[in-house]
Amino acid sequence: MGYLVGQVAGFAGITVRTLHHYDEIGLLVPGERTHAGHRRYTGADLDRLQQILFYRELGFPLDEVAALLDDPDTDPAAHLRRQHGLLTARIEKLQKMAAAVEHAMEAHKMGIDLTPEERFEVFGENDPEKYAEETERRWGGTEAYAESQRRAARYTKDDWKRMRAESDEWTARYVALMTAGGLPSGEAAMDLAEEHRLHIGKWFYECPHAMHRCLGGMYVADERFRAFYDSTRPGFADHLSEAIAANADRHTA
């Protein structure tokens, strides 16, 4: 017993008009008719319709679909193999596109969705996007960078203000330590270095002591970071770098 056109349209998720069109152009002619002349589709017709819809989904025009299906040298198994290969290639392409979009989302300028006025209010002249391009070039492929982007994308203006307040309070205490003559290898300096590491872990990414040591080295090796810290107090970059190294030694000895 065959199926009426409305039933087939429902099975396949297409319109009755589409089935009528396929019949009119000879792409899918129903194998049976009722006594009243209504189209009735057989199991073989449904198999052919499935093949048609596969190729259509892959972007083949109707005339090419007809040529493929009516090729006397191609059996049903060959069609399935071809479709499997085409679908696999398409899936791989879509996965790459999805990965590219995801990367673009994560790398979108630290995810800081603030107006220019809010950005100045929160960061002043120390906007973290200032070195966004350099940061992505250096660490764009790392998990730490991706985690930082994911977290930053969720932060509100109030979050950024809390982060900045914590950083400013820590900086004031570190400057006071230096002014009082505290040594980088002293316990107080190492404790502040540990706070610095934990601050990174709290707001951006997990920062093991080995990674923190590398960051400390960068603070003195990269003139831009050195200038940033030394603008607060001359010698800040060197002092903090040494304190970070001493703290790392203390925790890994």
C-alpha positions in Angstrom: 0.0 0.0 0.0 1.4 3.4 -1.1 1.3 6.8 0.6 -0.7 9.8 -0.4 1.1 13.0 -1.3 0.1 14.7 2.0 1.5 11.8 4.0 4.8 11.9 2.2 5.1 15.6 2.6 4.7 15.1 6.3 7.3 12.3 6.5 9.9 14.3 4.6 9.3 17.8 6.0 8.6 19.3 2.6 5.5 20.8 1.0 3.0 19.1 -1.2 3.8 21.7 -3.8 7.4 20.6 -3.9 6.3 17.0 -4.5 4.0 18.1 -7.3 7.0 20.0 -8.8 9.2 16.9 -8.6 6.5 14.9 -10.4 6.1 17.5 -13.1 9.8 17.6 -14.0 10.1 13.9 -13.8 12.5 13.9 -10.8 10.1 11.9 -8.6 7.1 10.3 -10.4 4.9 8.4 -8.0 4.8 4.7 -8.7 1.1 4.4 -8.3 -2.2 6.3 -8.7 -5.5 5.8 -7.0 -8.7 5.2 -8.9 -9.4 8.9 -8.6 -6.0 9.7 -10.1 -4.3 10.8 -6.9 -0.6 10.3 -6.5 0.4 7.3 -4.4 4.1 6.8 -3.4 5.7 3.4 -3.0 8.6 2.4 -0.8 10.9 2.7 -3.8 9.6 6.3 -4.3 10.4 7.1 -0.7 14.0 5.8 -1.1 14.4 8.0 -4.2 13.0 11.0 -2.3 15.5 10.4 0.5 18.3 10.5 -2.1 16.9 13.6 -3.6 16.8 15.4 -0.3 20.3 14.4 0.6 21.7 15.9 -2.6 19.5 19.0 -2.2 20.8 19.5 1.3 24.3 19.4 -0.1 23.5 22.1 -2.6 23.1 20.2 -5.8 20.7 21.7 -8.3 17.7 19.6 -9.4 19.1 18.8 -12.9 22.3 17.4 -11.4 20.3 15.4 -8.8 18.3 13.9 -11.7 21.5 13.1 -13.6 23.1 11.4 -10.6 20.1 9.3 -9.7 19.4 8.2 -13.2 23.0 7.2 -14.0 22.7 3.6 -15.1 26.3 2.9 -13.9 25.6 4.0 -10.3 23.9 1.6 -7.8 22.2 2.6 -4.5 25.3 1.7 -2.5 27.4 4.0 -4.6 25.1 6.8 -3.9 25.3 6.2 -0.2 29.1 6.1 -0.3 29.2 9.4 -2.2 26.7 11.1 0.1 28.7 9.9 3.1 31.8 11.4 1.8 30.2 14.7 0.9 28.5 14.9 4.3 31.7 14.1 6.1 33.5 16.8 4.3 30.7 19.3 5.0 30.8 18.4 8.7 34.5 19.0 8.9 34.1 22.3 7.2 31.3 23.4 9.6 33.3 22.2 12.6 36.2 24.4 11.5 33.9 27.3 10.9 32.4 26.8 14.4 35.9 26.7 15.9 36.8 29.9 14.1 33.7 31.7 15.4 34.3 30.4 18.9 37.9 31.7 18.8 36.7 35.1 17.5 34.2 35.3 20.3 36.8 34.5 23.0 39.4 36.8 21.5 37.1 39.8 21.2 39.1 42.5 22.8 39.1 41.0 26.3 35.3 40.9 26.3 35.1 44.2 28.0 31.7 45.5 27.1 31.9 49.1 28.4 31.3 52.5 27.0 34.4 54.7 26.4 33.3 56.8 29.5 33.0 53.6 31.6 36.3 52.3 30.4 38.1 55.5 31.4 36.3 55.5 34.8 37.5 51.9 35.5 40.9 51.8 33.9 42.1 55.3 33.3 45.1 55.2 31.1 45.8 51.6 31.9 43.2 50.0 29.7 43.9 46.2 29.4 43.0 46.3 25.7 46.1 48.5 25.1 48.2 45.4 24.6 45.3 43.1 23.4 46.9 42.4 20.0 50.3 41.7 21.5 48.7 39.5 24.2 46.8 37.4 21.6 50.0 37.1 19.4 52.0 35.8 22.3 49.5 33.6 24.1 46.5 33.3 21.8 46.9 29.5 21.5 47.2 28.8 25.2 44.5 27.5 27.6 45.4 30.3 30.0 44.6 32.9 27.4 41.3 31.2 26.4 40.3 30.9 30.1 41.1 34.6 30.6 38.9 35.5 27.6 36.0 33.4 28.9 36.1 34.9 32.3 36.5 38.5 31.1 33.6 38.1 28.7 31.3 37.6 31.8 32.5 40.6 33.8 30.3 43.6 34.4 31.5 47.2 35.0 31.2 46.6 38.7 33.4 43.5 38.4 36.1 45.4 36.6 35.9 48.2 39.3 36.3 45.6 42.1 39.3 44.1 40.3 40.9 47.5 39.8 40.3 48.4 43.5 41.9 45.2 44.6 44.9 45.9 42.4 45.3 49.5 43.5 45.1 48.4 47.2 47.7 45.7 46.6 50.0 48.2 44.7 49.8 50.7 47.6 50.9 48.1 50.1 53.7 47.0 47.8 55.0 50.5 47.4 54.8 51.0 51.1 56.9 47.9 51.6 59.6 49.2 49.1 59.6 52.7 50.8 60.2 51.0 54.1 63.2 49.2 52.7 61.7 45.7 52.5 63.8 43.3 50.6 62.4 41.2 47.6 63.5 38.1 49.4 61.8 39.1 52.7 58.7 37.3 53.9 56.5 40.3 53.5 57.5 40.8 49.9 57.0 37.1 49.1 53.6 37.2 50.7 52.6 40.2 48.5 54.0 38.3 45.5 51.7 35.4 46.5 48.8 37.7 46.6 49.7 38.9 43.2 49.6 35.3 41.9 46.3 34.6 43.6 44.8 37.8 42.1 45.6 36.5 38.6 44.0 33.2 39.5 40.9 34.8 40.9 40.2 37.1 37.9 41.9 35.6 34.9 43.4 32.1 34.9 45.1 29.6 37.1 48.6 30.7 37.6 51.0 28.1 39.0 54.2 29.3 40.6 56.3 28.3 37.5 54.0 30.4 35.3 54.1 33.2 37.8 57.9 33.1 37.7 57.8 33.5 33.9 55.5 36.5 34.2 57.9 38.1 36.7 60.7 37.7 34.2 58.6 39.3 31.5 58.0 42.3 33.8 61.7 43.2 33.5 62.5 41.9 30.1 59.7 43.7 28.3 60.2 47.4 28.4 56.5 48.1 28.2 55.8 46.1 31.4 58.8 47.6 33.1 57.6 51.1 32.3 54.1 50.2 33.6 55.3 49.1 37.0 58.1 51.6 37.3 55.7 54.5 36.5 54.2 53.8 40.0 57.6 53.7 41.7 61.1 53.5 40.2 62.5 50.0 40.6 59.0 48.4 41.1 59.4 46.0 38.2 62.8 44.6 39.4 61.7 44.3 43.0 58.4 42.5 42.1 60.2 40.2 39.7 62.7 39.2 42.4 59.9 38.7 45.0 58.0 36.5 42.6 61.0 34.4 42.0 61.7 34.1 45.7 58.1 33.2 46.4 58.2 30.5 43.7 61.3 29.1 45.2 59.7 29.1 48.7 56.7 27.1 47.4 58.6 24.7 45.1 61.6 23.9 47.3 
